[in-house]
Amino acid sequence: MSKKTNRDEKNFRQAALDYHSTEPKGKIEVIPSKPHSSQRDLSLAYSPGVAIPCLEIEKNPKLAYEYTGKGNLVAVISNGTAVLGLGDIGAEASKPVMEGKGLLFKIFADINVFDIEINEKDPDKFIDIVKGIAPTFGGINLEDIKAPEAFYIEQRLKEELDIPLMHDDQHGTAIISAAALINALEIAGKKIEEVKVVVNGAGAAAIACTKLYLELGLRKENVLMCDSKGIINQRRENLTPEKIFFIADTEIDTLTDALKNADVFIGLSKADVMTAAMLKSMAKNPVVFGLANPNPEIDYDLAMKTRPDTIMATGRSDYPNQVNNVLGFPYIFRGALDVQATGINEAMKLAAVRAIANLAKQPVPEAVLLAYNLKGLSFSREYFIPKPFDNRLITEVSIAVAKAAMESGIAGKAIENFEEYETALLDRMGRDEKLIRMMQSRARANPKRVTFGNAEEYNVLKAAQIVYEEGIAHPILMGEKKFVKEQMKKFGIEMDVPIVDPMDTDQDENRIKYRKTLWNMRERKGMNEYKAKRYVRQRDYFGPLMLHHGDTDALLVGFSKNYSSVLKPILKIIEREKGVSKISSMMMILTEKRPLFFADTTVSQNPTAEDLVNIARMSEMTVKTFAVEPRIAMLSFENFSGISDTSKKVAKAVSILHEKFPDMIVDGEIQPDFALNADLLADYPFSKLGKIPANVFVFPNLESANISYKIIRGLKVAQVVGPILMGLKQPVHVLQMRASVDEIVNLATIAVLDAQRREKAE
């Protein structure tokens, strides 16, 4: 891995501050979940209507789950005494971390969160405060509380409260690492009852991990635990009760000696405490979990070089087998909340362990492979823990936890139909942000050169900086070099990337090369050498010629010019894909529940039925590249009637699609509100859409498509990504005028994915 420079650190620091301070400040907010536009709505929401559910809850407190949001509300609570690697920074300073944890609960499991920072270090007083506010919540996640107080606080609260409660720093790591250990030992060909385990670290996470391993069958006499003073053995004094439990009857005092012939090393300590010599001394097929953050107890590459038979996991995303708590806590709480469990017991934890372990052995869906830009992934030394973006986690883990709660007798509510529950879980997780994260993850796996036109503009420069620092792309800035540098200095944007000025003397060779190309391509279409010489000094021509000659992998232009005027030079230089008679474009609409796709939004003004067929086909192929199953609605203002000329045109296109491409999920003509609604679709049982709403919408003409997406963009009710040009041989995309920084970053990400796809096809 490349080391971060001081400049990178400075830029990242500022980016982190900007991210948190941009309005609305922080990372989470409260939004109404019920109608509130009329006086009647308000009278039901508050006085006098609110008194009625209050009285019902007074008679039966369990009805709070029926009439309030308690059943989907978790408190993330800390006193700020052990925050990340920062230590005791205080309650108020811990708030960004607790908000961040709330964000993870929401995006991975659709759980609402209040973050609560308590300025109290006395354990008993802290416990009293938490008990006092507990009736508000369906569950409590304790976070960043230092040991040994954390053990006492959690134990008492578990005994005295009747809602799911977990200290994630302890049990989250324990559950994920336990799942990893089961699978790693299977790969090593060893049994947990027989292996010798060395645990380096004796804090809250280390204690919880080791205790959970004992539940799985690890023998206590086969465990050596090491803290900052050495092995915890019978000669040690002044130990906490938690450490006393792990006293070993041994003469071994050091980590070096403990690791000789050991089968497993669990590191929950600090970076680089394990040497190559220590690793060499371990048994065959050593299992090494280096879970210190940000750097493991032994560097992954060093471990693999020292012992190729090492089976390793770390806490990092840039190495195989990341032990990441996000694989567990959102879904453990999801399952616990959904059965109104009175706690989180060992049965539920073990159910989560086994569900996560089993998931790694199942065939990996195409969506996961696409998210990580992988050709294949199967159970092996390089993959024995599921990936965080695996959408199956919410169903596999949540269902396992819910069943365990019911079977162990602590569920307050039974789930009668688990098939329906699985569907409900999947419905929760159609959120748009996951798709963006998946796309960016794929882009980082193989970043490409992306040329940004209009590089003098702040939004373009800032977007280029983000994709540069995030490793999404290798930006090339195109613009007037002197002015671009002035703007970078003015806005404090620092990045070491090429700046291409079509007018600069350093582009003399390229201008000659590009001039010949343009002249040869257009010589029978009104182009002469003089025009070609003049045009190659213009960015609108220079950029596409760079792409044509392979001097960039992808191109983003537009921003300050009319769309059609920017598109015209592109179409003169970049060829269409084989079989494409007319290009088209698509907008990705990222709604709260799922992504939608609109086509054609910028190119074909009044498409024929045959054009609509081509648009639908290109849309289908493009949507599949985002690991989304396309369900295409061919839109009109009528439903399956074919009365108007527009409807007849759309109906003809549908007829062609059904005849020539019977496997496509496509139908129409249909109104968009019907295509989006399962109940309304049920009125048309003959439709190929069935009862599942469409996600791709092909409009009958440019006006309707363009106006529709611009209304959505203007209202800011959803994030809009695009336009995504479809049908060209090379990846080029035209920005919307005055596109935002996020819109440019997202389109640059798509440009990288586009370039990756074409590279694979070669």
C-alpha positions in Angstrom: 0.0 0.0 0.0 1.2 3.5 -0.7 1.9 5.7 2.3 -0.3 8.8 2.8 1.7 12.1 2.4 1.4 15.0 4.8 -0.6 16.8 2.1 -3.0 13.9 1.8 -3.5 13.9 5.6 -4.1 17.6 5.6 -6.7 17.3 2.8 -8.4 14.4 4.5 -8.5 16.2 7.8 -10.2 19.2 6.1 -12.5 16.9 4.2 -13.6 15.2 7.5 -14.3 18.6 9.1 -16.2 19.8 6.0 -18.2 16.5 5.9 -19.4 17.0 9.4 -20.0 20.7 9.3 -22.0 20.9 6.0 -25.7 21.8 6.6 -27.4 19.9 8.1 -24.6 19.5 10.6 -23.7 16.1 11.9 -24.7 12.7 10.4 -28.3 11.9 11.5 -31.6 13.7 11.8 -35.2 13.1 12.9 -37.9 13.2 10.2 -41.7 12.7 10.6 -43.0 9.3 9.7 -46.6 10.2 9.5 -48.7 12.8 7.5 -48.6 16.2 9.0 -49.9 18.6 6.4 -53.4 19.2 7.7 -55.0 20.3 10.9 -56.5 16.9 11.2 -53.1 15.3 10.9 -51.7 17.5 13.7 -54.7 16.8 15.9 -54.0 13.1 15.6 -50.3 13.5 16.0 -50.5 15.6 19.1 -53.4 16.9 21.2 -56.1 15.7 21.5 -55.6 12.5 19.5 -52.3 11.5 21.1 -54.0 11.0 24.4 -55.8 7.9 23.1 -52.7 5.7 22.5 -51.2 7.1 25.8 -54.1 5.7 27.8 -53.8 2.3 25.9 -50.1 2.1 26.7 -50.9 3.0 30.4 -53.1 -0.1 30.5 -50.6 -2.3 28.7 -47.0 -1.0 28.4 -46.3 -3.5 25.6 -48.5 -1.5 23.3 -45.7 1.1 23.2 -44.4 -1.2 20.4 -47.7 -0.9 18.6 -48.3 2.9 18.9 -44.8 4.4 18.9 -41.4 4.0 17.2 -39.9 2.2 20.2 -39.7 -1.2 18.4 -37.3 0.3 15.8 -35.3 2.6 18.0 -31.9 1.9 19.5 -29.9 4.1 21.8 -26.1 4.3 21.1 -24.8 5.3 24.5 -21.2 6.2 25.6 -19.4 8.2 28.3 -16.4 8.8 26.0 -13.9 6.9 28.1 -12.4 4.7 25.4 -13.2 6.3 22.0 -11.6 4.5 19.0 -7.8 4.8 19.5 -8.2 8.2 21.0 -8.8 7.1 24.6 -10.7 9.1 27.2 -11.7 12.2 25.3 -14.9 12.9 27.1 -18.6 12.5 26.4 -19.1 15.5 24.1 -16.0 14.7 22.0 -17.4 11.2 21.4 -20.6 12.4 19.8 -19.3 12.2 16.1 -18.5 8.6 16.7 -21.9 7.8 18.2 -23.6 9.6 15.4 -21.5 7.6 13.0 -22.6 4.4 14.7 -26.2 5.5 14.3 -25.7 6.1 10.6 -24.4 2.5 10.2 -27.5 1.1 12.1 -29.7 3.0 9.6 -28.0 2.2 6.3 -27.3 -1.4 7.0 -30.5 -2.4 8.9 -32.9 0.5 8.7 -32.8 1.0 12.5 -33.5 4.4 13.9 -31.0 5.7 16.5 -30.6 8.4 19.1 -27.0 8.9 20.1 -26.7 9.7 23.8 -23.4 10.9 25.3 -23.4 10.8 29.2 -21.0 12.9 31.1 -20.5 10.4 33.9 -17.6 8.1 34.7 -18.9 6.6 37.9 -20.3 3.2 36.8 -23.2 3.1 39.2 -24.4 6.6 38.4 -24.0 5.8 34.7 -26.1 2.7 35.1 -28.8 4.7 36.9 -28.9 7.2 34.0 -29.2 4.5 31.4 -31.9 2.7 33.3 -33.9 6.0 33.7 -34.0 6.5 29.9 -34.4 2.9 28.8 -38.2 3.0 28.4 -37.7 5.2 25.4 -35.9 2.5 23.4 -36.4 -0.9 21.9 -32.6 -1.7 22.4 -29.4 -0.2 23.7 -25.9 -0.4 22.1 -23.2 0.5 24.6 -20.1 2.0 22.9 -16.6 3.1 23.7 -16.7 2.5 27.5 -13.3 1.6 29.0 -12.6 -1.7 30.8 -12.9 -2.9 33.4 -16.0 -0.6 34.0 -17.5 -1.8 30.8 -17.9 -5.4 32.1 -19.6 -4.2 35.2 -21.9 -1.7 33.4 -23.0 -4.2 30.8 -23.6 -7.1 33.3 -25.8 -5.0 35.6 -27.8 -3.4 32.7 -28.4 -6.8 31.2 -29.7 -8.1 34.5 -31.9 -5.1 35.3 -33.3 -4.2 31.8 -35.8 -6.1 29.7 -34.7 -5.0 26.2 -31.8 -6.1 23.9 -28.5 -4.6 25.1 -25.0 -5.2 23.9 -21.6 -3.6 24.3 -20.5 -3.8 20.7 -16.8 -3.3 21.4 -16.8 -6.6 23.3 -19.4 -8.7 21.6 -19.4 -7.4 18.0 -15.7 -8.2 17.5 -16.3 -11.5 19.4 -19.1 -12.6 17.1 -17.4 -11.7 13.8 -14.0 -13.2 14.8 -15.7 -16.3 16.1 -17.4 -16.9 12.7 -14.0 -16.3 11.1 -12.3 -18.7 13.5 -14.8 -21.5 12.7 -14.0 -21.2 9.0 -10.3 -20.6 9.3 -9.9 -23.8 11.4 -12.0 -25.7 8.8 -9.6 -24.6 6.1 -6.6 -25.5 8.3 -8.0 -28.9 8.9 -8.1 -28.5 12.7 -10.7 -28.9 15.4 -11.4 -26.1 17.9 -11.3 -28.6 20.8 -7.7 -29.4 20.0 -6.0 -26.2 19.0 -3.7 -24.1 21.1 -4.7 -20.4 21.1 -2.7 -17.3 22.0 -4.6 -14.1 22.6 -2.6 -10.9 22.7 -4.6 -8.3 24.5 -6.7 -8.5 27.6 -9.2 -5.7 27.2 -12.9 -5.8 26.8 -12.8 -7.2 23.2 -10.2 -9.8 24.0 -12.0 -11.1 27.0 -15.4 -11.3 25.2 -13.8 -13.0 22.1 -12.1 -15.7 24.1 -15.2 -16.4 26.2 -17.2 -16.8 23.0 -14.6 -19.2 21.6 -14.9 -21.3 24.7 -18.7 -21.5 24.0 -17.8 -22.9 20.6 -15.7 -25.7 22.1 -12.2 -24.2 22.7 -10.6 -25.7 25.8 -9.7 -23.2 28.5 -6.5 -25.1 29.3 -5.4 -24.5 25.6 -5.6 -20.7 25.9 -2.7 -18.4 26.8 -3.7 -14.7 27.2 -1.1 -12.0 27.1 -1.5 -8.4 28.3 1.1 -5.5 28.4 3.0 -7.3 31.2 3.2 -10.7 29.6 1.4 -14.0 29.9 -1.4 -14.1 32.5 -0.2 -17.0 34.6 -0.2 -18.2 38.2 2.7 -15.9 39.1 0.8 -12.7 38.2 -0.7 -10.4 40.9 -3.2 -7.7 41.1 -5.3 -9.0 38.2 -8.9 -7.9 37.5 -11.6 -10.6 37.9 -11.9 -10.9 34.1 -8.2 -11.6 33.8 -8.2 -14.0 36.8 -10.6 -16.2 34.8 -7.8 -16.7 32.2 -4.9 -17.5 34.5 -2.9 -20.3 32.9 -0.8 -22.8 34.9 2.4 -22.3 32.9 6.0 -21.2 33.2 5.7 -19.2 29.9 6.0 -15.5 30.4 6.4 -14.0 27.0 4.5 -13.8 23.7 7.5 -15.2 21.9 7.5 -18.4 23.9 3.7 -18.6 23.9 3.6 -18.7 20.1 5.9 -21.7 19.7 3.8 -24.5 18.1 0.6 -22.5 18.7 -2.2 -23.0 16.2 -4.0 -19.7 16.5 -2.9 -16.1 17.2 -5.7 -13.6 18.1 -4.3 -10.0 18.2 -6.4 -7.4 19.9 -3.5 -5.2 20.9 -1.3 -2.9 18.8 0.6 -2.9 15.5 3.7 -4.9 14.8 4.0 -6.8 18.1 4.3 -10.1 16.2 7.6 -10.7 14.4 8.3 -13.0 11.4 10.3 -15.2 13.7 7.3 -15.6 16.0 5.1 -16.6 13.0 7.7 -19.1 11.9 7.5 -20.8 15.3 3.8 -21.5 15.0 2.3 -24.8 14.0 1.4 -25.8 10.4 -1.4 -23.7 8.8 -1.2 -21.0 11.4 -4.4 -19.0 11.9 -3.5 -15.3 12.5 -6.0 -12.7 13.3 -4.3 -9.3 13.4 -7.2 -7.1 14.5 -5.3 -4.0 15.8 -6.4 -0.8 14.0 -5.3 0.8 11.8 -2.4 -1.6 11.4 -2.4 -5.3 12.4 -0.1 -7.0 14.8 1.9 -8.3 11.8 1.8 -6.8 8.3 -0.3 -9.0 6.0 2.3 -9.0 3.2 5.1 -9.9 5.6 3.0 -12.7 7.1 2.2 -14.2 3.7 5.9 -13.9 2.6 7.1 -15.5 5.9 4.5 -18.3 6.0 2.5 -18.9 2.8 0.4 -21.4 4.7 -0.8 -18.6 7.0 -4.6 -18.2 7.2 -5.1 -14.6 8.1 -7.7 -12.0 8.9 -7.3 -8.3 9.8 -9.4 -5.3 10.6 -8.6 -3.7 7.3 -10.7 -3.6 4.1 -7.6 -3.6 1.8 -6.7 -7.1 2.8 -8.7 -10.4 2.5 -10.9 -11.4 5.4 -11.8 -8.2 7.2 -13.2 -8.7 10.7 -15.7 -5.8 10.6 -18.3 -5.4 13.3 -20.8 -4.0 10.7 -21.2 -7.7 9.7 -22.9 -8.3 13.0 -24.4 -5.5 15.2 -27.0 -4.0 12.7 -28.5 -7.4 12.0 -28.3 -8.8 15.6 -30.3 -5.8 16.8 -32.6 -6.1 13.8 -33.5 -9.7 14.6 -33.8 -8.9 18.4 -36.0 -5.8 17.8 -38.3 -7.7 15.4 -39.2 -10.3 18.0 -39.2 -7.7 20.9 -36.5 -9.8 22.7 -35.9 -9.1 26.3 -32.1 -9.3 25.9 -29.3 -10.6 23.7 -28.3 -13.9 25.1 -25.6 -16.5 24.2 -28.0 -18.4 22.0 -28.6 -15.4 19.8 -24.8 -14.5 19.7 -24.0 -18.1 18.7 -26.8 -18.1 16.1 -25.2 -14.9 14.6 -21.8 -16.6 14.6 -23.0 -19.6 12.7 -25.1 -17.6 10.2 -22.1 -15.4 9.3 -19.8 -18.4 9.1 -22.2 -20.4 6.9 -22.8 -17.4 4.6 -19.1 -17.4 3.6 -19.5 -21.0 2.3 -22.4 -20.3 0.1 -22.1 -19.3 -3.6 -21.3 -15.6 -3.9 -24.0 -13.6 -5.8 -23.1 -11.6 -8.8 -24.0 -8.4 -7.0 -21.3 -9.0 -4.4 -18.7 -9.8 -7.1 -19.6 -6.7 -9.0 -19.4 -4.6 -5.8 -15.8 -5.7 -5.3 -14.9 -5.9 -9.0 -14.1 -9.6 -8.7 -14.4 -12.3 -11.3 -15.0 -15.0 -8.7 -15.1 -15.6 -5.0 -15.4 -18.8 -3.1 -14.7 -20.3 0.3 -10.9 -20.3 0.7 -7.9 -18.9 2.6 -8.6 -15.6 0.9 -12.3 -15.6 1.6 -13.7 -17.1 4.8 -15.6 -14.0 6.1 -18.5 -12.4 4.1 -18.0 -9.0 2.6 -19.7 -6.0 4.3 -21.7 -5.2 1.1 -23.2 -8.7 1.0 -27.0 -8.0 1.0 -27.7 -11.5 2.3 -26.4 -10.6 5.7 -29.6 -8.8 6.7 -31.7 -11.9 6.0 -29.3 -14.6 7.1 -28.2 -13.1 10.4 -31.4 -11.3 11.4 -33.5 -14.4 10.8 -31.0 -16.6 12.7 -31.0 -14.2 15.7 -34.8 -13.9 15.7 -35.3 -17.7 15.7 -32.7 -18.1 18.5 -34.6 -15.5 20.6 -37.8 -17.4 20.0 -36.3 -20.8 20.7 -34.5 -19.7 23.9 -37.7 -18.2 25.3 -36.8 -14.5 25.4 -38.9 -13.3 22.4 -41.9 -11.1 23.3 -43.4 -11.5 19.9 -43.3 -14.5 17.5 -42.7 -14.3 13.8 -45.3 -16.5 12.2 -44.1 -16.6 8.6 -40.3 -16.3 8.0 -40.7 -16.1 4.2 -42.8 -12.9 4.7 -40.3 -11.7 7.3 -37.4 -12.2 4.8 -39.3 -10.2 2.2 -39.9 -7.4 4.7 -36.2 -7.3 5.5 -35.2 -7.1 1.9 -37.7 -4.3 1.4 -36.0 -2.3 4.1 -32.7 -2.5 2.3 -33.3 -1.0 -1.1 -31.6 2.3 0.0 -29.7 4.2 -2.6 -26.5 4.8 -0.6 -25.5 1.1 -0.8 -25.4 1.2 -4.6 -23.1 4.2 -4.6 -20.8 2.6 -2.1 -20.7 -0.6 -4.1 -19.9 1.3 -7.3 -17.1 3.3 -5.6 -15.7 0.1 -4.2 -15.6 -1.5 -7.6 -13.9 1.6 -9.1 -11.2 1.6 -6.4 -10.3 -2.0 -7.2 -9.1 -0.9 -10.7 -9.1 2.9 -11.0 -8.8 4.5 -14.5 -7.7 7.8 -16.0 -10.6 10.1 -16.2 -10.3 13.5 -17.9 -12.3 16.3 -16.3 -13.3 19.1 -18.7 -13.9 22.6 -17.3 -11.3 22.1 -14.7 -11.3 25.8 -13.8 -14.7 25.3 -12.1 -14.7 24.8 -8.3 -17.2 21.9 -8.4 -15.2 20.1 -11.1 -11.9 20.6 -9.2 -13.4 19.5 -5.9 -14.9 16.4 -7.5 -11.5 15.6 -9.1 -9.8 16.0 -5.7 -12.3 13.6 -4.1 -11.9 10.8 -6.6 -8.1 11.3 -6.4 -8.0 11.0 -2.7 -10.5 8.2 -2.5 -8.7 6.2 -5.2 -11.7 6.1 -7.4 -9.9 7.4 -10.5 -6.7 9.0 -11.7 -7.9 12.5 -12.7 -6.6 14.5 -15.6 -7.6 18.1 -15.5 -8.4 19.8 -18.8 -8.5 23.6 -19.0 -6.4 26.7 -19.2 -3.3 25.5 -17.2 -2.5 28.9 -15.5 -6.1 29.5 -14.5 -6.6 25.9 -13.2 -3.5 26.3 -11.0 -4.7 29.7 -9.7 -8.1 28.2 -8.9 -6.5 25.2 -7.0 -4.4 27.6 -5.0 -7.5 29.9 -4.3 -9.6 27.0 -3.1 -6.8 25.1 -1.2 -7.1 22.1 -3.5 -3.9 20.1 -3.6 -3.3 17.0 -5.8 -0.5 15.8 -8.0 -2.3 15.2 -11.3 -1.7 16.2 -14.9 -3.2 19.4 -16.3 -3.9 19.3 -20.0 -4.3 22.6 -21.8 -5.3 22.2 -25.5 -3.7 25.6 -26.3 -0.4 24.9 -24.4 2.9 24.4 -26.3 3.4 21.1 -24.4 0.5 19.7 -26.5 2.0 20.5 -29.9 2.6 16.8 -30.7 -0.9 15.8 -29.6 -2.4 18.6 -31.6 -0.7 17.4 -34.8 -1.7 13.8 -34.1 -5.3 14.8 -33.3 -5.6 17.1 -36.3 -4.7 14.3 -38.7 -7.2 12.0 -37.0 -10.0 14.5 -37.1 -9.3 15.4 -40.7 -9.2 11.8 -41.8 -12.4 11.0 -40.0 -14.4 14.0 -41.3 -12.7 14.7 -44.7 -15.9 13.7 -46.6 -18.1 15.6 -44.2 -17.0 19.1 -44.7 -13.7 19.0 -42.7 -10.5 20.4 -44.1 -7.0 20.7 -42.6 -7.6 24.4 -41.6 -10.8 23.5 -39.7 -9.2 20.5 -38.1 -6.2 22.6 -37.0 -8.6 25.1 -35.4 -10.9 22.6 -33.8 -8.2 20.6 -32.0 -7.5 23.8 -29.9 -11.0 23.6 -28.6 -11.7 21.4 -25.5 -14.9 20.0 -27.0 -12.8 18.3 -29.7 -9.6 17.8 -27.8 -11.1 15.7 -25.0 -12.9 13.2 -27.3 -9.7 12.9 -29.4 -7.7 12.2 -26.2 -10.1 9.3 -25.6 -10.0 8.1 -29.2 -6.2 7.9 -29.0 -6.1 6.2 -25.6 -4.5 9.2 -23.9 -7.3 8.9 -21.3 -9.6 6.0 -20.3 -12.8 8.0 -19.8 -14.0 11.5 -20.4 -16.3 13.8 -18.4 -17.3 17.1 -20.2 -20.1 19.6 -20.0 -20.9 21.5 -16.8 -21.0 25.0 -18.2 -22.4 24.3 -21.7 -25.6 23.3 -23.3 -25.8 19.5 -23.5 -26.4 19.2 -27.2 -23.6 21.5 -28.1 -21.1 19.4 -26.1 -22.5 16.1 -27.5 -22.1 17.1 -31.1 -18.3 16.9 -31.3 -18.3 13.7 -29.3 -20.5 12.0 -31.9 -18.2 13.2 -34.7 -15.2 11.4 -33.0 -16.4 8.5 -30.8 -17.9 5.6 -32.8 -21.1 3.9 -31.8 -21.1 0.3 -30.5 -21.8 -2.5 -32.9 -25.5 -2.8 -33.6 -26.4 0.6 -32.2 -28.1 2.9 -34.7 -28.8 5.7 -32.2 -27.2 6.4 -28.9 -29.4 7.3 -25.9 -28.9 8.3 -22.2 -30.2 7.3 -18.8 -30.5 9.0 -15.4 -30.1 7.0 -12.2 -32.6 8.2 -9.6 -31.5 7.2 -6.1 -34.6 7.1 -4.0 -34.7 6.1 -0.3 -36.0 2.6 -1.1 -34.3 1.6 -4.4 -32.6 3.0 -7.5 -34.8 3.9 -10.5 -33.6 4.4 -14.0 -35.1 6.9 -16.6 -34.4 6.7 -20.3 -33.9 8.5 -22.7 -33.5 11.8 -20.9 -31.2 13.8 -23.1 -30.7 12.5 -26.7 -33.6 11.2 -28.7 -36.2 13.9 -29.1 -39.1 11.9 -30.6 -38.1 8.2 -30.8 -39.9 5.8 -33.0 -41.1 2.4 -31.8 -37.9 0.9 -33.1 -35.9 3.5 -31.3 -37.7 2.7 -28.1 -36.8 -1.0 -28.5 -33.1 0.0 -28.8 -33.4 2.3 -25.7 -35.0 -0.5 -23.7 -32.3 -3.0 -24.8 -29.4 -0.6 -23.9 -31.1 0.3 -20.6 -31.4 -3.4 -19.7 -27.6 -4.0 -20.4 -26.6 -0.8 -18.5 -28.7 -1.5 -15.4 -27.3 -5.1 -15.2 -23.8 -3.6 -14.8 -24.9 -2.1 -11.5 -25.9 -5.5 -10.2 -29.6 -4.6 -10.4 -32.2 -6.8 -12.1 -33.9 -4.6 -14.7 -37.7 -4.6 -14.7 -38.7 -2.3 -17.5 -41.9 -0.2 -17.8 -42.6 1.3 -21.3 -44.4 4.5 -20.3 -47.4 6.3 -21.6 -50.4 8.2 -20.2 -52.6 5.1 -20.7 -52.6 1.5 -19.4 -52.6 -1.2 -22.1 -55.2 0.5 -24.3 -53.3 1.7 -27.3 -55.8 4.5 -28.1 -53.5 7.5 -28.6 -50.7 7.7 -31.2 -48.2 7.8 -28.3 -49.7 4.6 -26.8 -49.8 2.9 -30.1 -46.1 3.7 -30.6 -45.2 2.3 -27.2 -47.4 -0.7 -27.6 -45.6 -1.5 -30.9 -42.2 -1.3 -29.2 -43.4 -3.7 -26.5 -44.7 -6.1 -29.1 -41.3 -6.2 -30.8 -39.5 -6.6 -27.5 -41.8 -9.5 -26.5 -41.3 -11.2 -29.8 -37.5 -10.7 -30.2 -36.4 -10.7 -26.6 -38.8 -13.0 -24.7 -36.5 -13.2 -21.6 -36.7 -9.5 -21.0 -38.9 -8.3 -18.1 -40.6 -5.5 -19.9 -44.2 -4.4 -20.5 -46.4 -1.5 -21.3 -47.8 0.8 -22.3 -48.3 1.7 -18.7 -48.6 4.8 -16.5 -45.7 5.3 -14.1 -47.7 5.3 -10.9 -49.2 1.9 -11.8 -45.7 0.6 -12.7 -44.4 1.6 -9.3 -47.2 0.1 -7.3 -47.6 -3.6 -6.6 -51.3 -3.4 -5.8 -52.1 -1.5 -9.0 -50.0 -3.9 -11.0 -52.2 -6.7 -9.7 -55.0 -5.3 -11.8 -53.0 -6.5 -14.9 -52.2 -10.2 -14.2 -51.2 -10.7 -17.9 -48.3 -8.2 -17.6 -44.7 -9.5 -17.6 -44.0 -7.2 -14.7 -46.1 -9.3 -12.5 -46.7 -7.8 -9.0 -43.1 -6.6 -8.6 -42.8 -2.8 -9.4 -40.6 -1.7 -12.3 -37.3 0.0 -11.7 -36.5 1.1 -15.3 -38.7 3.6 -17.1 -38.5 4.1 -20.8 -40.3 7.4 -21.7 -42.2 7.9 -25.0 -40.2 11.1 -25.8 -37.4 13.3 -24.6 -39.7 16.1 -23.2 -41.4 13.8 -20.7 -38.2 12.1 -19.6 -36.2 15.3 -19.3 -38.9 17.2 -17.4 -39.5 14.3 -15.1 -35.9 13.9 -13.9 -35.4 17.7 -13.6 -38.4 18.1 -11.4 -37.0 15.4 -9.1 -33.5 17.0 -9.2 -35.0 20.4 -8.5 -37.1 19.2 -5.6 -34.1 17.4 -4.1 -36.3 14.5 -3.1 -33.7 12.0 -4.5 -30.1 12.0 -5.7 -29.8 12.1 -9.5 -26.8 10.5 -11.2 -26.1 11.0 -14.9 -26.8 11.4 -17.7 -25.2 8.1 -18.5 -24.5 7.9 -22.2 -25.3 4.5 -23.8 -24.3 3.1 -27.1 -20.8 4.6 -27.7 -17.7 2.5 -28.0 -15.7 4.4 -25.4 -16.7 5.8 -22.0 -17.7 9.5 -22.3 -20.4 11.2 -20.3 -21.8 14.7 -20.4 -22.4 16.5 -17.1 -25.6 18.4 -16.4 -25.1 22.1 -16.4 -23.9 23.3 -13.0 -23.7 19.8 -11.7 -23.0 19.5 -7.9 -19.7 18.0 -6.6 -21.5 14.8 -5.6 -23.1 14.5 -9.0 -19.7 14.8 -10.7 -18.1 12.3 -8.3 -20.9 9.8 -9.0 -20.7 10.2 -12.8 -16.9 9.9 -12.6 -17.4 6.6 -10.7 -19.7 5.4 -13.4 -17.1 6.4 -16.1 -14.5 4.3 -14.3 -16.9 1.3 -14.2 -17.7 1.9 -17.9 -13.9 1.8 -18.7 -13.4 -1.4 -16.6 -16.3 -3.1 -18.4 -14.8 -2.3 -21.8 -11.4 -3.4 -20.7 -12.8 -6.8 -19.7 -14.6 -7.2 -23.0 -11.4 -6.7 -25.0 
